[in-house]
């Protein structure tokens, strides 16, 4: 019996995201970028990062400023 192939999803990543993926691969020994992304998503989903920990900083709005002191 063949394993069903997962649906493909495309996301656009910035250099900071690619650096984070590389760091996850290094720390956890993930064999691919996809494995690192899946690991990170599952860790967050199961609560490995406490809510309100400040781990997520949303990117600035398109065309907007990244300044937070406005």
PQR file of N, CA, C, O and H, with PARSE charges and radii, in Angstrom:
ATOM      1  N   UNK A   1       0.843  -1.178   0.000 -0.4000 1.5000
ATOM      2  CA  UNK A   1       0.000   0.000   0.000 -0.0000 2.0000
ATOM      3  C   UNK A   1       0.893   1.247   0.000  0.5500 1.7000
ATOM      4  O   UNK A   1       1.803   1.365   0.821 -0.5500 1.4000
ATOM      5  N   UNK A   2       0.632   2.154  -0.904 -0.4000 1.5000
ATOM      6  CA  UNK A   2       1.416   3.386  -1.021 -0.0000 2.0000
ATOM      7  C   UNK A   2       0.923   4.444  -0.048  0.5500 1.7000
ATOM      8  O   UNK A   2      -0.270   4.567   0.229 -0.5500 1.4000
ATOM      9  H   UNK A   2      -0.107   2.059  -1.571  0.4000 1.0000
ATOM     10  N   UNK A   3       1.880   5.198   0.456 -0.4000 1.5000
ATOM     11  CA  UNK A   3       1.548   6.304   1.333 -0.0000 2.0000
ATOM     12  C   UNK A   3       1.030   7.452   0.469  0.5500 1.7000
ATOM     13  O   UNK A   3       1.613   7.755  -0.573 -0.5500 1.4000
ATOM     14  H   UNK A   3       2.850   5.098   0.231  0.4000 1.0000
ATOM     15  N   UNK A   4      -0.061   8.092   0.894 -0.4000 1.5000
ATOM     16  CA  UNK A   4      -0.624   9.197   0.145 -0.0000 2.0000
ATOM     17  C   UNK A   4       0.314  10.400   0.205  0.5500 1.7000
ATOM     18  O   UNK A   4       0.806  10.761   1.274 -0.5500 1.4000
ATOM     19  H   UNK A   4      -0.534   7.846   1.740  0.4000 1.0000
ATOM     20  N   UNK A   5       0.556  11.012  -0.943 -0.4000 1.5000
ATOM     21  CA  UNK A   5       1.436  12.163  -1.016 -0.0000 2.0000
ATOM     22  C   UNK A   5       0.718  13.390  -0.451  0.5500 1.7000
ATOM     23  O   UNK A   5      -0.452  13.629  -0.754 -0.5500 1.4000
ATOM     24  H   UNK A   5       0.156  10.718  -1.812  0.4000 1.0000
ATOM     25  N   UNK A   6       1.429  14.163   0.372 -0.4000 1.5000
ATOM     26  CA  UNK A   6       0.860  15.373   0.965 -0.0000 2.0000
ATOM     27  C   UNK A   6       0.680  16.443  -0.108  0.5500 1.7000
ATOM     28  O   UNK A   6       1.369  16.442  -1.128 -0.5500 1.4000
ATOM     29  H   UNK A   6       2.378  13.969   0.618  0.4000 1.0000
ATOM     30  N   UNK A   7      -0.254  17.351   0.139 -0.4000 1.5000
ATOM     31  CA  UNK A   7      -0.469  18.472  -0.774 -0.0000 2.0000
ATOM     32  C   UNK A   7       0.699  19.439  -0.676  0.5500 1.7000
ATOM     33  O   UNK A   7       1.249  19.653   0.404 -0.5500 1.4000
ATOM     34  H   UNK A   7      -0.814  17.352   0.968  0.4000 1.0000
ATOM     35  N   UNK A   8       1.070  20.012  -1.790 -0.4000 1.5000
ATOM     36  CA  UNK A   8       2.160  20.993  -1.824 -0.0000 2.0000
ATOM     37  C   UNK A   8       1.617  22.368  -1.456  0.5500 1.7000
ATOM     38  O   UNK A   8       0.494  22.719  -1.819 -0.5500 1.4000
ATOM     39  H   UNK A   8       0.623  19.839  -2.667  0.4000 1.0000
ATOM     40  N   UNK A   9       2.419  23.139  -0.736 -0.4000 1.5000
ATOM     41  CA  UNK A   9       2.071  24.503  -0.354 -0.0000 2.0000
ATOM     42  C   UNK A   9       3.266  25.398  -0.649  0.5500 1.7000
ATOM     43  O   UNK A   9       4.408  25.038  -0.368 -0.5500 1.4000
ATOM     44  H   UNK A   9       3.331  22.853  -0.441  0.4000 1.0000
ATOM     45  N   UNK A  10       2.996  26.552  -1.211 -0.4000 1.5000
ATOM     46  CA  UNK A  10       4.056  27.505  -1.517 -0.0000 2.0000
ATOM     47  C   UNK A  10       3.970  28.673  -0.550  0.5500 1.7000
ATOM     48  O   UNK A  10       2.894  29.230  -0.332 -0.5500 1.4000
ATOM     49  H   UNK A  10       2.068  26.845  -1.440  0.4000 1.0000
ATOM     50  N   UNK A  11       5.113  29.045   0.034 -0.4000 1.5000
ATOM     51  CA  UNK A  11       5.183  30.231   0.878 -0.0000 2.0000
ATOM     52  C   UNK A  11       6.380  31.053   0.442  0.5500 1.7000
ATOM     53  O   UNK A  11       7.386  30.513  -0.016 -0.5500 1.4000
ATOM     54  H   UNK A  11       5.987  28.593  -0.143  0.4000 1.0000
ATOM     55  N   UNK A  12       6.263  32.352   0.588 -0.4000 1.5000
ATOM     56  CA  UNK A  12       7.367  33.238   0.246 -0.0000 2.0000
ATOM     57  C   UNK A  12       8.147  33.537   1.516  0.5500 1.7000
ATOM     58  O   UNK A  12       7.573  33.949   2.524 -0.5500 1.4000
ATOM     59  H   UNK A  12       5.445  32.791   0.961  0.4000 1.0000
ATOM     60  N   UNK A  13       9.445  33.331   1.465 -0.4000 1.5000
ATOM     61  CA  UNK A  13      10.284  33.512   2.630 -0.0000 2.0000
ATOM     62  C   UNK A  13      11.268  34.651   2.428  0.5500 1.7000
ATOM     63  O   UNK A  13      11.788  34.857   1.332 -0.5500 1.4000
ATOM     64  H   UNK A  13       9.912  32.997   0.646  0.4000 1.0000
ATOM     65  N   UNK A  14      11.512  35.379   3.491 -0.4000 1.5000
ATOM     66  CA  UNK A  14      12.529  36.416   3.473 -0.0000 2.0000
ATOM     67  C   UNK A  14      13.833  35.804   3.967  0.5500 1.7000
ATOM     68  O   UNK A  14      13.844  34.677   4.462 -0.5500 1.4000
ATOM     69  H   UNK A  14      11.089  35.212   4.382  0.4000 1.0000
ATOM     70  N   UNK A  15      14.919  36.537   3.836 -0.4000 1.5000
ATOM     71  CA  UNK A  15      16.219  35.998   4.234 -0.0000 2.0000
ATOM     72  C   UNK A  15      16.250  35.624   5.714  0.5500 1.7000
ATOM     73  O   UNK A  15      16.895  34.644   6.087 -0.5500 1.4000
ATOM     74  H   UNK A  15      14.910  37.453   3.434  0.4000 1.0000
ATOM     75  N   UNK A  16      15.569  36.382   6.553 -0.4000 1.5000
ATOM     76  CA  UNK A  16      15.537  36.059   7.978 -0.0000 2.0000
ATOM     77  C   UNK A  16      14.843  34.718   8.222  0.5500 1.7000
ATOM     78  O   UNK A  16      15.226  33.976   9.126 -0.5500 1.4000
ATOM     79  H   UNK A  16      15.045  37.178   6.250  0.4000 1.0000
ATOM     80  N   UNK A  17      13.825  34.406   7.418 -0.4000 1.5000
ATOM     81  CA  UNK A  17      13.130  33.122   7.530 -0.0000 2.0000
ATOM     82  C   UNK A  17      14.051  31.979   7.112  0.5500 1.7000
ATOM     83  O   UNK A  17      14.094  30.934   7.762 -0.5500 1.4000
ATOM     84  H   UNK A  17      13.513  35.009   6.684  0.4000 1.0000
ATOM     85  N   UNK A  18      14.783  32.187   6.026 -0.4000 1.5000
ATOM     86  CA  UNK A  18      15.718  31.159   5.547 -0.0000 2.0000
ATOM     87  C   UNK A  18      16.833  30.908   6.561  0.5500 1.7000
ATOM     88  O   UNK A  18      17.274  29.774   6.748 -0.5500 1.4000
ATOM     89  H   UNK A  18      14.748  33.035   5.497  0.4000 1.0000
ATOM     90  N   UNK A  19      17.281  31.985   7.212 -0.4000 1.5000
ATOM     91  CA  UNK A  19      18.294  31.832   8.264 -0.0000 2.0000
ATOM     92  C   UNK A  19      17.737  31.039   9.444  0.5500 1.7000
ATOM     93  O   UNK A  19      18.434  30.205  10.021 -0.5500 1.4000
ATOM     94  H   UNK A  19      16.923  32.906   7.060  0.4000 1.0000
ATOM     95  N   UNK A  20      16.487  31.299   9.798 -0.4000 1.5000
ATOM     96  CA  UNK A  20      15.856  30.574  10.898 -0.0000 2.0000
ATOM     97  C   UNK A  20      15.715  29.091  10.551  0.5500 1.7000
ATOM     98  O   UNK A  20      15.951  28.231  11.400 -0.5500 1.4000
ATOM     99  H   UNK A  20      15.921  31.977   9.329  0.4000 1.0000
ATOM    100  N   UNK A  21      15.339  28.794   9.330 -0.4000 1.5000
ATOM    101  CA  UNK A  21      15.218  27.401   8.890 -0.0000 2.0000
ATOM    102  C   UNK A  21      16.569  26.708   8.949  0.5500 1.7000
ATOM    103  O   UNK A  21      16.666  25.563   9.390 -0.5500 1.4000
ATOM    104  H   UNK A  21      15.147  29.492   8.640  0.4000 1.0000
ATOM    105  N   UNK A  22      17.614  27.401   8.504 -0.4000 1.5000
ATOM    106  CA  UNK A  22      18.959  26.824   8.559 -0.0000 2.0000
ATOM    107  C   UNK A  22      19.367  26.542   9.999  0.5500 1.7000
ATOM    108  O   UNK A  22      20.000  25.524  10.279 -0.5500 1.4000
ATOM    109  H   UNK A  22      17.535  28.331   8.145  0.4000 1.0000
ATOM    110  N   UNK A  23      19.009  27.435  10.906 -0.4000 1.5000
ATOM    111  CA  UNK A  23      19.344  27.244  12.328 -0.0000 2.0000
ATOM    112  C   UNK A  23      18.579  26.055  12.909  0.5500 1.7000
ATOM    113  O   UNK A  23      19.142  25.274  13.677 -0.5500 1.4000
ATOM    114  H   UNK A  23      18.495  28.262  10.678  0.4000 1.0000
ATOM    115  N   UNK A  24      17.318  25.913  12.556 -0.4000 1.5000
ATOM    116  CA  UNK A  24      16.521  24.767  13.017 -0.0000 2.0000
ATOM    117  C   UNK A  24      17.129  23.473  12.492  0.5500 1.7000
ATOM    118  O   UNK A  24      17.236  22.492  13.228 -0.5500 1.4000
ATOM    119  H   UNK A  24      16.860  26.547  11.932  0.4000 1.0000
ATOM    120  N   UNK A  25      17.526  23.468  11.224 -0.4000 1.5000
ATOM    121  CA  UNK A  25      18.162  22.273  10.645 -0.0000 2.0000
ATOM    122  C   UNK A  25      19.423  21.909  11.413  0.5500 1.7000
ATOM    123  O   UNK A  25      19.676  20.738  11.699 -0.5500 1.4000
ATOM    124  H   UNK A  25      17.438  24.265  10.627  0.4000 1.0000
ATOM    125  N   UNK A  26      20.211  22.927  11.742 -0.4000 1.5000
ATOM    126  CA  UNK A  26      21.466  22.707  12.468 -0.0000 2.0000
ATOM    127  C   UNK A  26      21.198  22.178  13.887  0.5500 1.7000
ATOM    128  O   UNK A  26      21.823  21.209  14.318 -0.5500 1.4000
ATOM    129  H   UNK A  26      20.005  23.877  11.510  0.4000 1.0000
ATOM    130  N   UNK A  27      20.282  22.807  14.594 -0.4000 1.5000
ATOM    131  CA  UNK A  27      20.007  22.445  15.989 -0.0000 2.0000
ATOM    132  C   UNK A  27      19.364  21.072  16.139  0.5500 1.7000
ATOM    133  O   UNK A  27      19.696  20.323  17.058 -0.5500 1.4000
ATOM    134  H   UNK A  27      19.774  23.594  14.243  0.4000 1.0000
ATOM    135  N   UNK A  28      18.437  20.741  15.229 -0.4000 1.5000
ATOM    136  CA  UNK A  28      17.648  19.521  15.377 -0.0000 2.0000
ATOM    137  C   UNK A  28      17.998  18.432  14.378  0.5500 1.7000
ATOM    138  O   UNK A  28      17.407  17.352  14.406 -0.5500 1.4000
ATOM    139  H   UNK A  28      18.167  21.350  14.483  0.4000 1.0000
ATOM    140  N   UNK A  29      18.949  18.701  13.498 -0.4000 1.5000
ATOM    141  CA  UNK A  29      19.377  17.683  12.549 -0.0000 2.0000
ATOM    142  C   UNK A  29      18.356  17.359  11.476  0.5500 1.7000
ATOM    143  O   UNK A  29      18.305  16.234  10.981 -0.5500 1.4000
ATOM    144  H   UNK A  29      19.430  19.578  13.475  0.4000 1.0000
ATOM    145  N   UNK A  30      17.548  18.336  11.118 -0.4000 1.5000
ATOM    146  CA  UNK A  30      16.535  18.105  10.079 -0.0000 2.0000
ATOM    147  C   UNK A  30      17.217  17.916   8.728  0.5500 1.7000
ATOM    148  O   UNK A  30      18.128  18.670   8.387 -0.5500 1.4000
ATOM    149  H   UNK A  30      17.590  19.250  11.521  0.4000 1.0000
ATOM    150  N   UNK A  31      16.789  16.920   7.957 -0.4000 1.5000
ATOM    151  CA  UNK A  31      17.438  16.625   6.682 -0.0000 2.0000
ATOM    152  C   UNK A  31      17.062  17.571   5.542  0.5500 1.7000
ATOM    153  O   UNK A  31      17.713  17.566   4.497 -0.5500 1.4000
ATOM    154  H   UNK A  31      16.049  16.307   8.234  0.4000 1.0000
ATOM    155  N   UNK A  32      16.018  18.384   5.731 -0.4000 1.5000
ATOM    156  CA  UNK A  32      15.584  19.272   4.653 -0.0000 2.0000
ATOM    157  C   UNK A  32      14.908  20.504   5.243  0.5500 1.7000
ATOM    158  O   UNK A  32      14.561  20.533   6.424 -0.5500 1.4000
ATOM    159  H   UNK A  32      15.489  18.388   6.580  0.4000 1.0000
ATOM    160  N   UNK A  33      14.726  21.522   4.401 -0.4000 1.5000
ATOM    161  CA  UNK A  33      14.000  22.716   4.829 -0.0000 2.0000
ATOM    162  C   UNK A  33      12.561  22.358   5.200  0.5500 1.7000
ATOM    163  O   UNK A  33      12.027  22.855   6.191 -0.5500 1.4000
ATOM    164  H   UNK A  33      15.008  21.499   3.442  0.4000 1.0000
ATOM    165  N   UNK A  34      11.945  21.498   4.403 -0.4000 1.5000
ATOM    166  CA  UNK A  34      10.563  21.101   4.682 -0.0000 2.0000
ATOM    167  C   UNK A  34      10.456  20.420   6.045  0.5500 1.7000
ATOM    168  O   UNK A  34       9.509  20.674   6.790 -0.5500 1.4000
ATOM    169  H   UNK A  34      12.379  21.094   3.597  0.4000 1.0000
ATOM    170  N   UNK A  35      11.409  19.564   6.374 -0.4000 1.5000
ATOM    171  CA  UNK A  35      11.391  18.887   7.672 -0.0000 2.0000
ATOM    172  C   UNK A  35      11.548  19.891   8.804  0.5500 1.7000
ATOM    173  O   UNK A  35      10.909  19.750   9.847 -0.5500 1.4000
ATOM    174  H   UNK A  35      12.178  19.357   5.769  0.4000 1.0000
ATOM    175  N   UNK A  36      12.393  20.908   8.614 -0.4000 1.5000
ATOM    176  CA  UNK A  36      12.591  21.934   9.634 -0.0000 2.0000
ATOM    177  C   UNK A  36      11.326  22.756   9.843  0.5500 1.7000
ATOM    178  O   UNK A  36      10.967  23.073  10.977 -0.5500 1.4000
ATOM    179  H   UNK A  36      12.912  21.022   7.767  0.4000 1.0000
ATOM    180  N   UNK A  37      10.653  23.098   8.753 -0.4000 1.5000
ATOM    181  CA  UNK A  37       9.407  23.863   8.850 -0.0000 2.0000
ATOM    182  C   UNK A  37       8.340  23.040   9.557  0.5500 1.7000
ATOM    183  O   UNK A  37       7.647  23.550  10.438 -0.5500 1.4000
ATOM    184  H   UNK A  37      10.944  22.840   7.832  0.4000 1.0000
ATOM    185  N   UNK A  38       8.201  21.772   9.180 -0.4000 1.5000
ATOM    186  CA  UNK A  38       7.213  20.899   9.824 -0.0000 2.0000
ATOM    187  C   UNK A  38       7.491  20.761  11.314  0.5500 1.7000
ATOM    188  O   UNK A  38       6.566  20.802  12.126 -0.5500 1.4000
ATOM    189  H   UNK A  38       8.764  21.358   8.464  0.4000 1.0000
ATOM    190  N   UNK A  39       8.764  20.597  11.680 -0.4000 1.5000
ATOM    191  CA  UNK A  39       9.138  20.479  13.086 -0.0000 2.0000
ATOM    192  C   UNK A  39       8.735  21.743  13.848  0.5500 1.7000
ATOM    193  O   UNK A  39       8.131  21.660  14.917 -0.5500 1.4000
ATOM    194  H   UNK A  39       9.515  20.564  11.021  0.4000 1.0000
ATOM    195  N   UNK A  40       9.067  22.900  13.302 -0.4000 1.5000
ATOM    196  CA  UNK A  40       8.742  24.162  13.966 -0.0000 2.0000
ATOM    197  C   UNK A  40       7.235  24.333  14.144  0.5500 1.7000
ATOM    198  O   UNK A  40       6.777  24.736  15.213 -0.5500 1.4000
ATOM    199  H   UNK A  40       9.558  22.968  12.434  0.4000 1.0000
ATOM    200  N   UNK A  41       6.475  24.031  13.111 -0.4000 1.5000
ATOM    201  CA  UNK A  41       5.013  24.154  13.172 -0.0000 2.0000
ATOM    202  C   UNK A  41       4.452  23.222  14.242  0.5500 1.7000
ATOM    203  O   UNK A  41       3.595  23.622  15.030 -0.5500 1.4000
ATOM    204  H   UNK A  41       6.848  23.704  12.243  0.4000 1.0000
ATOM    205  N   UNK A  42       4.931  21.989  14.271 -0.4000 1.5000
ATOM    206  CA  UNK A  42       4.425  21.015  15.245 -0.0000 2.0000
ATOM    207  C   UNK A  42       4.831  21.370  16.671  0.5500 1.7000
ATOM    208  O   UNK A  42       4.062  21.148  17.607 -0.5500 1.4000
ATOM    209  H   UNK A  42       5.627  21.664  13.631  0.4000 1.0000
ATOM    210  N   UNK A  43       6.041  21.922  16.845 -0.4000 1.5000
ATOM    211  CA  UNK A  43       6.481  22.335  18.179 -0.0000 2.0000
ATOM    212  C   UNK A  43       5.587  23.453  18.715  0.5500 1.7000
ATOM    213  O   UNK A  43       5.194  23.433  19.881 -0.5500 1.4000
ATOM    214  H   UNK A  43       6.665  22.102  16.085  0.4000 1.0000
ATOM    215  N   UNK A  44       5.275  24.407  17.876 -0.4000 1.5000
ATOM    216  CA  UNK A  44       4.407  25.508  18.295 -0.0000 2.0000
ATOM    217  C   UNK A  44       3.002  24.985  18.577  0.5500 1.7000
ATOM    218  O   UNK A  44       2.384  25.381  19.565 -0.5500 1.4000
ATOM    219  H   UNK A  44       5.595  24.423  16.929  0.4000 1.0000
ATOM    220  N   UNK A  45       2.490  24.099  17.721 -0.4000 1.5000
ATOM    221  CA  UNK A  45       1.140  23.573  17.885 -0.0000 2.0000
ATOM    222  C   UNK A  45       0.974  22.781  19.179  0.5500 1.7000
ATOM    223  O   UNK A  45      -0.093  22.813  19.792 -0.5500 1.4000
ATOM    224  H   UNK A  45       2.992  23.778  16.918  0.4000 1.0000
ATOM    225  N   UNK A  46       2.013  22.076  19.597 -0.4000 1.5000
ATOM    226  CA  UNK A  46       1.882  21.290  20.829 -0.0000 2.0000
ATOM    227  C   UNK A  46       2.255  22.085  22.078  0.5500 1.7000
ATOM    228  O   UNK A  46       2.241  21.551  23.187 -0.5500 1.4000
ATOM    229  H   UNK A  46       2.880  22.050  19.100  0.4000 1.0000
ATOM    230  N   UNK A  47       2.587  23.361  21.895 -0.4000 1.5000
ATOM    231  CA  UNK A  47       2.836  24.229  23.034 -0.0000 2.0000
ATOM    232  C   UNK A  47       4.259  24.233  23.537  0.5500 1.7000
ATOM    233  O   UNK A  47       4.498  24.584  24.693 -0.5500 1.4000
ATOM    234  H   UNK A  47       2.598  23.795  20.994  0.4000 1.0000
ATOM    235  N   UNK A  48       5.222  23.849  22.698 -0.4000 1.5000
ATOM    236  CA  UNK A  48       6.615  23.856  23.115 -0.0000 2.0000
ATOM    237  C   UNK A  48       7.100  25.279  23.410  0.5500 1.7000
ATOM    238  O   UNK A  48       8.038  25.473  24.183 -0.5500 1.4000
ATOM    239  H   UNK A  48       5.028  23.564  21.759  0.4000 1.0000
ATOM    240  N   UNK A  49       6.457  26.266  22.791 -0.4000 1.5000
ATOM    241  CA  UNK A  49       6.747  27.669  23.087 -0.0000 2.0000
ATOM    242  C   UNK A  49       5.555  28.222  23.855  0.5500 1.7000
ATOM    243  O   UNK A  49       4.423  28.136  23.379 -0.5500 1.4000
ATOM    244  H   UNK A  49       5.695  26.109  22.163  0.4000 1.0000
ATOM    245  N   UNK A  50       5.790  28.786  25.034 -0.4000 1.5000
ATOM    246  CA  UNK A  50       4.664  29.305  25.821 -0.0000 2.0000
ATOM    247  C   UNK A  50       3.991  30.488  25.134  0.5500 1.7000
ATOM    248  O   UNK A  50       4.654  31.316  24.510 -0.5500 1.4000
ATOM    249  H   UNK A  50       6.709  28.856  25.420  0.4000 1.0000
ATOM    250  N   UNK A  51       2.676  30.558  25.255 -0.4000 1.5000
ATOM    251  CA  UNK A  51       1.924  31.666  24.679 -0.0000 2.0000
ATOM    252  C   UNK A  51       2.407  32.971  25.299  0.5500 1.7000
ATOM    253  O   UNK A  51       2.653  33.046  26.503 -0.5500 1.4000
ATOM    254  H   UNK A  51       2.137  29.885  25.762  0.4000 1.0000
ATOM    255  N   UNK A  52       2.537  33.985  24.472 -0.4000 1.5000
ATOM    256  CA  UNK A  52       2.980  35.278  24.956 -0.0000 2.0000
ATOM    257  C   UNK A  52       4.474  35.364  25.199  0.5500 1.7000
ATOM    258  O   UNK A  52       4.944  36.304  25.839 -0.5500 1.4000
ATOM    259  H   UNK A  52       2.337  33.924  23.494  0.4000 1.0000
ATOM    260  N   UNK A  53       5.227  34.394  24.698 -0.4000 1.5000
ATOM    261  CA  UNK A  53       6.672  34.386  24.923 -0.0000 2.0000
ATOM    262  C   UNK A  53       7.397  35.413  24.066  0.5500 1.7000
ATOM    263  O   UNK A  53       8.589  35.657  24.257 -0.5500 1.4000
ATOM    264  H   UNK A  53       4.845  33.630  24.178  0.4000 1.0000
ATOM    265  N   UNK A  54       6.674  36.019  23.117 -0.4000 1.5000
ATOM    266  CA  UNK A  54       7.311  36.988  22.244 -0.0000 2.0000
ATOM    267  C   UNK A  54       8.108  36.335  21.130  0.5500 1.7000
ATOM    268  O   UNK A  54       8.900  36.997  20.459 -0.5500 1.4000
ATOM    269  H   UNK A  54       5.706  35.821  22.962  0.4000 1.0000
ATOM    270  N   UNK A  55       7.901  35.037  20.928 -0.4000 1.5000
ATOM    271  CA  UNK A  55       8.651  34.320  19.907 -0.0000 2.0000
ATOM    272  C   UNK A  55       8.241  34.749  18.499  0.5500 1.7000
ATOM    273  O   UNK A  55       9.042  34.668  17.568 -0.5500 1.4000
ATOM    274  H   UNK A  55       7.257  34.500  21.473  0.4000 1.0000
ATOM    275  N   UNK A  56       7.008  35.201  18.343 -0.4000 1.5000
ATOM    276  CA  UNK A  56       6.537  35.594  17.015 -0.0000 2.0000
ATOM    277  C   UNK A  56       6.471  37.108  16.929  0.5500 1.7000
ATOM    278  O   UNK A  56       5.804  37.760  17.732 -0.5500 1.4000
ATOM    279  H   UNK A  56       6.357  35.266  19.099  0.4000 1.0000
ATOM    280  N   UNK A  57       7.167  37.655  15.954 -0.4000 1.5000
ATOM    281  CA  UNK A  57       7.111  39.081  15.674 -0.0000 2.0000
ATOM    282  C   UNK A  57       6.595  39.213  14.256  0.5500 1.7000
ATOM    283  O   UNK A  57       7.300  38.879  13.303 -0.5500 1.4000
ATOM    284  H   UNK A  57       7.709  37.126  15.302  0.4000 1.0000
ATOM    285  N   UNK A  58       5.354  39.703  14.103 -0.4000 1.5000
ATOM    286  CA  UNK A  58       4.786  39.774  12.750 -0.0000 2.0000
ATOM    287  C   UNK A  58       5.578  40.714  11.860  0.5500 1.7000
ATOM    288  O   UNK A  58       6.099  41.729  12.321 -0.5500 1.4000
ATOM    289  H   UNK A  58       4.781  39.974  14.877  0.4000 1.0000
ATOM    290  N   UNK A  59       5.668  40.368  10.574 -0.4000 1.5000
ATOM    291  CA  UNK A  59       6.377  41.247   9.642 -0.0000 2.0000
ATOM    292  C   UNK A  59       5.588  42.532   9.428  0.5500 1.7000
ATOM    293  O   UNK A  59       4.381  42.564   9.667 -0.5500 1.4000
ATOM    294  H   UNK A  59       5.245  39.543  10.199  0.4000 1.0000
ATOM    295  N   UNK A  60       6.259  43.593   8.980 -0.4000 1.5000
ATOM    296  CA  UNK A  60       5.539  44.845   8.718 -0.0000 2.0000
ATOM    297  C   UNK A  60       4.568  44.674   7.563  0.5500 1.7000
ATOM    298  O   UNK A  60       4.749  43.811   6.704 -0.5500 1.4000
ATOM    299  H   UNK A  60       7.240  43.567   8.787  0.4000 1.0000
ATOM    300  N   UNK A  61       3.547  45.498   7.554 -0.4000 1.5000
ATOM    301  CA  UNK A  61       2.585  45.497   6.450 -0.0000 2.0000
ATOM    302  C   UNK A  61       3.317  45.839   5.161  0.5500 1.7000
ATOM    303  O   UNK A  61       4.303  46.576   5.182 -0.5500 1.4000
ATOM    304  H   UNK A  61       3.400  46.199   8.251  0.4000 1.0000
ATOM    305  N   UNK A  62       2.847  45.315   4.053 -0.4000 1.5000
ATOM    306  CA  UNK A  62       3.465  45.632   2.760 -0.0000 2.0000
ATOM    307  C   UNK A  62       3.422  47.128   2.518  0.5500 1.7000
ATOM    308  O   UNK A  62       2.382  47.772   2.654 -0.5500 1.4000
ATOM    309  H   UNK A  62       2.047  44.716   4.036  0.4000 1.0000
ATOM    310  N   UNK A  63       4.561  47.657   2.160 -0.4000 1.5000
ATOM    311  CA  UNK A  63       4.631  49.084   1.849 -0.0000 2.0000
ATOM    312  C   UNK A  63       4.705  49.956   3.089  0.5500 1.7000
ATOM    313  O   UNK A  63       4.851  51.174   2.995 -0.5500 1.4000
ATOM    314  H   UNK A  63       5.407  47.134   2.049  0.4000 1.0000
ATOM    315  N   UNK A  64       4.603  49.325   4.254 -0.4000 1.5000
ATOM    316  CA  UNK A  64       4.643  50.078   5.505 -0.0000 2.0000
ATOM    317  C   UNK A  64       6.032  50.108   6.095  0.5500 1.7000
ATOM    318  O   UNK A  64       6.990  49.608   5.506 -0.5500 1.4000
ATOM    319  H   UNK A  64       4.484  48.335   4.330  0.4000 1.0000
ATOM    320  N   UNK A  65       6.122  50.688   7.236 -0.4000 1.5000
ATOM    321  CA  UNK A  65       7.384  50.794   7.937 -0.0000 2.0000
ATOM    322  C   UNK A  65       7.484  49.715   8.994  0.5500 1.7000
ATOM    323  O   UNK A  65       6.466  49.292   9.541 -0.5500 1.4000
ATOM    324  H   UNK A  65       5.343  51.095   7.714  0.4000 1.0000
ATOM    325  N   UNK A  66       8.690  49.261   9.293 -0.4000 1.5000
ATOM    326  CA  UNK A  66       8.882  48.279  10.346 -0.0000 2.0000
ATOM    327  C   UNK A  66       9.115  48.950  11.700  0.5500 1.7000
ATOM    328  O   UNK A  66       9.361  48.269  12.695 -0.5500 1.4000
ATOM    329  H   UNK A  66       9.518  49.604   8.849  0.4000 1.0000
ATOM    330  N   UNK A  67       9.039  50.265  11.740 -0.4000 1.5000
ATOM    331  CA  UNK A  67       9.248  50.984  12.986 -0.0000 2.0000
ATOM    332  C   UNK A  67       8.099  50.713  13.941  0.5500 1.7000
ATOM    333  O   UNK A  67       6.936  50.679  13.539 -0.5500 1.4000
ATOM    334  H   UNK A  67       8.840  50.818  10.931  0.4000 1.0000
ATOM    335  N   UNK A  68       8.438  50.521  15.216 -0.4000 1.5000
ATOM    336  CA  UNK A  68       7.413  50.250  16.226 -0.0000 2.0000
ATOM    337  C   UNK A  68       7.211  51.423  17.170  0.5500 1.7000
ATOM    338  O   UNK A  68       6.365  51.352  18.062 -0.5500 1.4000
ATOM    339  H   UNK A  68       9.382  50.549  15.543  0.4000 1.0000
ATOM    340  N   UNK A  69       7.974  52.511  16.995 -0.4000 1.5000
ATOM    341  CA  UNK A  69       7.891  53.658  17.904 -0.0000 2.0000
ATOM    342  C   UNK A  69       7.022  54.788  17.380  0.5500 1.7000
ATOM    343  O   UNK A  69       7.175  55.934  17.803 -0.5500 1.4000
ATOM    344  H   UNK A  69       8.661  52.569  16.270  0.4000 1.0000
ATOM    345  N   UNK A  70       6.124  54.483  16.475 -0.4000 1.5000
ATOM    346  CA  UNK A  70       5.293  55.520  15.867 -0.0000 2.0000
ATOM    347  C   UNK A  70       4.051  55.760  16.675  0.5500 1.7000
ATOM    348  O   UNK A  70       3.232  56.603  16.311 -0.5500 1.4000
ATOM    349  H   UNK A  70       6.001  53.552  16.131  0.4000 1.0000
TER
END
